[in-house]
């Protein structure tokens, strides 16, 4: 019986979850397509991008009843997939969302949006994870690649990227009003990121989305 996790190990989600629960608190690993990936130490740039994007998603959550943002939470996707994304944004199940929180306080099912900050993990984030997230129904996927200063936002339903406009702003499809200024992300300009987000939150499409969520509430 396996008692530790190493990158490249192949196992089921049940076996991975059993071993992972016994690992130290600061240990991080993920199961993607039945293969274990153990996380490397995180850089300063990763931490700065992570906290800024978390503030963006948190601000959107505060202004959008029925939406839930989270950080580094285990997500149970399938029998061979248990990722721990940097950030997620989901619609709560009572508002028609496709994921739920189980009795053990883990998320089951795919959050509508997943965010990863990539440095050494770039190849995994852009390929293996992207394929796994699409397979299990994640709708949109944002990857901030620090090594090459790129922001990638994918509509996984159509398997196409969402492109920034002439001002460098990407507008989410699943979460109307969630506007991300890609240039400010790369420049670590949180003030500008929040300014652009607040413009999106003030937009008619965000107001309409809030109304539609309220109408869906069970």
C-alpha positions as CSV (number, residue, x, y, z in Angstrom):
1,X,0.0,0.0,0.0
2,X,1.4,3.4,-1.1
3,X,2.2,5.8,1.7
4,X,3.7,8.8,-0.1
5,X,3.2,10.8,-3.3
6,X,5.8,11.4,-6.0
7,X,5.5,13.2,-9.3
8,X,4.7,10.7,-12.0
9,X,2.9,8.2,-9.8
10,X,-0.2,6.7,-11.4
11,X,-3.2,6.1,-9.1
12,X,-6.9,6.4,-8.7
13,X,-8.5,9.4,-7.0
14,X,-9.5,7.3,-4.0
15,X,-5.9,6.1,-3.4
16,X,-4.5,9.6,-4.0
17,X,-7.0,11.2,-1.6
18,X,-6.2,8.6,1.1
19,X,-2.5,9.2,0.9
20,X,-2.7,13.0,0.5
21,X,-4.7,13.4,3.7
22,X,-1.8,11.9,5.6
23,X,0.8,14.2,4.2
24,X,2.2,17.3,6.0
25,X,0.0,20.5,6.0
26,X,2.4,22.4,3.8
27,X,2.6,19.6,1.2
28,X,0.8,20.2,-2.1
29,X,0.1,17.7,-4.9
30,X,-2.5,17.2,-7.5
31,X,-3.9,14.3,-9.5
32,X,-4.4,15.2,-13.1
33,X,-5.6,12.5,-15.5
34,X,-4.5,9.8,-13.1
35,X,-1.0,11.1,-12.7
36,X,0.4,12.8,-9.6
37,X,2.1,16.2,-9.8
38,X,3.9,17.4,-6.7
39,X,4.2,21.2,-6.5
40,X,7.5,23.0,-6.5
41,X,8.3,25.9,-4.1
42,X,6.5,29.1,-5.1
43,X,8.2,32.3,-6.2
44,X,7.6,35.8,-5.0
45,X,6.0,36.6,-8.4
46,X,3.6,33.7,-8.0
47,X,2.6,35.0,-4.6
48,X,2.0,38.5,-5.8
49,X,-0.1,37.5,-8.8
50,X,-2.0,35.0,-6.7
51,X,-3.1,37.5,-4.1
52,X,-4.0,40.2,-6.7
53,X,-6.2,37.8,-8.7
54,X,-7.7,36.6,-5.4
55,X,-8.7,40.2,-4.6
56,X,-10.3,40.5,-8.0
57,X,-12.3,37.4,-7.6
58,X,-13.2,38.2,-4.0
59,X,-14.4,41.7,-5.1
60,X,-16.5,40.2,-7.8
61,X,-18.0,37.7,-5.3
62,X,-19.0,40.5,-2.9
63,X,-20.9,42.2,-5.7
64,X,-22.5,39.1,-7.2
65,X,-24.8,37.2,-4.8
66,X,-24.8,33.5,-5.7
67,X,-21.2,33.4,-6.7
68,X,-18.4,31.9,-4.6
69,X,-14.6,32.5,-4.9
70,X,-12.0,30.3,-3.3
71,X,-8.3,29.8,-3.0
72,X,-6.2,26.5,-3.0
73,X,-9.2,24.3,-2.3
74,X,-9.2,20.6,-3.3
75,X,-11.7,19.9,-6.1
76,X,-13.0,16.4,-6.7
77,X,-13.6,16.1,-10.5
78,X,-13.6,12.5,-11.4
79,X,-12.1,9.0,-10.6
80,X,-8.7,10.1,-11.8
81,X,-8.7,13.8,-11.1
82,X,-8.2,15.8,-7.9
83,X,-6.7,19.2,-8.6
84,X,-6.0,21.9,-6.1
85,X,-6.2,25.1,-8.3
86,X,-4.8,28.4,-7.2
87,X,-8.2,30.1,-7.4
88,X,-11.7,29.3,-8.6
89,X,-15.0,31.1,-9.1
90,X,-18.2,29.1,-9.1
91,X,-21.9,29.6,-9.1
92,X,-23.4,28.1,-5.9
93,X,-25.6,25.0,-6.4
94,X,-28.7,26.8,-5.0
95,X,-28.3,29.3,-7.8
96,X,-27.9,26.7,-10.5
97,X,-24.2,26.0,-10.3
98,X,-22.7,22.7,-11.3
99,X,-20.5,22.0,-8.2
100,X,-21.3,21.4,-4.6
101,X,-19.6,21.1,-1.2
102,X,-19.7,17.6,0.2
103,X,-19.9,16.4,3.8
104,X,-16.1,16.4,4.1
105,X,-16.0,20.1,3.0
106,X,-14.5,19.4,-0.4
107,X,-15.8,20.7,-3.7
108,X,-17.3,18.1,-5.9
109,X,-17.8,18.9,-9.6
110,X,-16.3,21.5,-11.8
111,X,-16.2,25.2,-10.8
112,X,-17.3,27.3,-13.7
113,X,-13.9,29.2,-13.7
114,X,-10.5,28.0,-12.6
115,X,-7.4,30.2,-12.3
116,X,-3.8,29.0,-12.2
117,X,-0.6,31.1,-11.8
118,X,2.1,29.3,-13.8
119,X,5.9,29.4,-13.5
120,X,7.6,26.1,-13.3
121,X,4.2,24.4,-13.8
122,X,3.5,26.2,-17.1
123,X,3.6,23.1,-19.3
124,X,1.2,21.2,-17.0
125,X,-1.1,24.1,-16.6
126,X,-1.5,24.8,-20.3
127,X,-1.8,21.2,-21.4
128,X,-2.6,18.4,-19.0
129,X,-4.7,20.5,-16.6
130,X,-6.4,22.3,-19.5
131,X,-7.4,19.0,-21.0
132,X,-8.6,17.7,-17.6
133,X,-10.6,20.8,-16.8
134,X,-12.3,20.7,-20.2
135,X,-13.0,17.0,-19.8
136,X,-14.9,17.5,-16.5
137,X,-16.8,20.6,-17.5
138,X,-14.9,23.7,-16.3
139,X,-16.3,26.4,-18.5
140,X,-13.4,29.0,-18.5
141,X,-9.8,28.7,-17.6
142,X,-7.3,31.5,-16.8
143,X,-3.6,30.9,-16.8
144,X,-1.2,33.7,-15.9
145,X,2.2,32.5,-17.2
146,X,5.0,34.4,-15.3
147,X,7.9,33.0,-17.3
148,X,6.8,34.5,-20.6
149,X,4.6,37.4,-19.3
150,X,1.4,36.0,-20.9
151,X,-2.2,35.8,-19.8
152,X,-4.2,33.0,-21.3
153,X,-7.9,32.8,-20.9
154,X,-9.7,29.9,-22.5
155,X,-13.4,29.2,-23.2
156,X,-13.1,25.4,-22.6
157,X,-16.6,24.8,-24.1
158,X,-15.5,25.9,-27.5
159,X,-11.8,25.1,-26.9
160,X,-10.9,28.7,-28.0
161,X,-9.0,31.5,-26.3
162,X,-10.8,34.6,-25.1
163,X,-8.9,37.5,-26.6
164,X,-8.2,40.9,-25.0
165,X,-9.5,44.0,-26.6
166,X,-7.4,46.9,-27.8
167,X,-7.0,48.1,-24.2
168,X,-5.8,44.7,-23.0
169,X,-9.1,43.8,-21.2
170,X,-10.6,40.3,-21.3
171,X,-14.3,39.9,-20.5
172,X,-15.5,36.6,-19.0
173,X,-18.4,35.0,-20.7
174,X,-19.6,32.8,-17.9
175,X,-19.4,35.7,-15.3
176,X,-20.6,38.9,-17.0
177,X,-18.9,42.0,-15.6
178,X,-15.7,40.0,-14.6
179,X,-13.3,42.2,-16.6
180,X,-9.5,41.6,-16.3
181,X,-6.9,44.1,-17.4
182,X,-4.2,41.8,-18.6
183,X,-1.6,44.5,-18.8
184,X,-2.1,45.4,-15.1
185,X,-1.9,41.8,-14.1
186,X,1.6,41.5,-15.7
187,X,2.6,44.9,-14.3
188,X,1.4,43.9,-10.8
189,X,-0.8,47.0,-10.7
190,X,-3.6,45.9,-8.4
191,X,-5.2,49.4,-8.2
192,X,-5.7,49.4,-12.0
193,X,-7.0,45.8,-12.0
194,X,-9.6,46.7,-9.4
195,X,-10.5,49.9,-11.3
196,X,-11.2,47.9,-14.5
197,X,-13.1,45.2,-12.5
198,X,-15.4,47.9,-10.9
199,X,-16.2,49.2,-14.4
200,X,-17.3,45.7,-15.3
201,X,-19.3,45.4,-12.1
202,X,-21.1,48.7,-13.0
203,X,-22.0,47.4,-16.5
204,X,-25.6,46.6,-17.6
205,X,-24.5,43.0,-18.3
206,X,-23.4,42.4,-14.7
207,X,-26.7,43.9,-13.4
208,X,-28.6,41.5,-15.7
209,X,-26.5,38.6,-14.5
210,X,-27.3,39.4,-10.8
211,X,-31.0,39.4,-11.7
212,X,-30.7,36.1,-13.5
213,X,-29.0,34.5,-10.5
214,X,-31.6,35.7,-8.1
215,X,-34.3,34.3,-10.4
216,X,-32.6,30.9,-10.4
217,X,-32.3,30.6,-6.6
218,X,-33.9,27.5,-5.2
